[in-house]
Amino acid sequence: MASAVDAAGDPIPTSAVLTAAAKHIQFRCQEENVAFLKCKKKDSNPEKCLDQGRQVTRCVLTLLKDLHQRCTKEMDEYVGCMYYNTNEFDLCRKEQEEFEKKCPLE
């Protein structure tokens, strides 16, 4: 896996990318995720929560693009390690540390 984005610069949300960015997603997209979960709890009809789901997706894709622009090398190395090691955090701690140092939670 060479990059976390496609040729157009848009994020590719593979499991390795999403797992590597999980802390950032939790922090930055918390409001959108909570709104989506509250909607799902209130109404089990999937159509009722499409707008909230789109907001979560938009938040995550925007975040991934931002992370990749700010710390390309570190993100690519961390994602590559996660991909190669089937998302095993313990095998990618060095890459995780470099990624989180370059792109701290904000």
N, C-alpha and C positions, 0 to 999 in steps of 0.2 A: 504494500500500500504506500504509494508515493506522496499523496496529499489528501487533506481533509476537504478540499474543494474541487469542483470540476473546472473545466477550461474557461468557463464564463465567470468564475470566482464565486459561484454559489455553493453553499455547504452541501456536503453529501452526508446525511445523517445515518451512517452505518452504526452498528452496535458498538464498535470500537470508539467511534467519535462521540457518541452519546454517553458511553460509560466514562470516557476520559473527561468529558465536560460536565459530569453529573453534579459535582459540587457547585459549579458556576450556574448550572440550570436551576438547581434548588434555590440558590441565593437570588439570582436575577429574575427568575420567572415565577417566584413563589405566589405573588398576587394572582396571576393568571391561572396557575394550577389550582389554587384554593377556590377561586370562582368556578372553575370547571367541576371540581369535586363536589362543591355545594350544589351545583345545578344537577349533577348526576344523582346525588342523594335525594334531592327533592322530586325528581321526575325521571323514571327509568326509561322513558321514551328517548332514544338516541337523537331524534330530530330536534328535540327541545334544547340541546346543548351544543349545537353545531357552531354557533357564534363563539362560545367560550372555548371550544376546541380549536377553532381557527386562531383565536388570540394566543393560545398556548403554543401552537405551531409557529406562528409568526414570531413570538418572543424567542423561542429556541433557535429558529433559523437565523434571526438577526444576531443573537448572541454568538452562535457558531461562526458567523461571518466576521464579527468583531474580534473574537478571540484569534481567529486565523490571521487577521490583518495585523494584530498587535504582537503576536508571538508565533509567527509562522513555523520557524525551525523547531521550537520546543514542542509545539502542538503536534507537528508532523511526527517527531520522534516518539512522543508519548503514544499517539494514536497508532503508529506503526508497531510499537512494542505490544500494545494491547491487542492489536490485530494478530500479530505473530503468536502471542501467548494466550489466545482465546480469552481475552478480557480478564486475565488473572492479575489483579492489582499487585500482589506480593512479588511478582516477577518484574514489575515495572516501576518500582519505588524510586529509582534514580531518575528516570524520565519524568515521573510525576512531580518530584521535588523541583526539577528544573522548570517544568511547565508552570507550577504554582508560584515559583519565585518570579518568573518573568510576567505572568498574568495572575496577580493575586486577586482574591475575591474583593469586589468593590461594592 
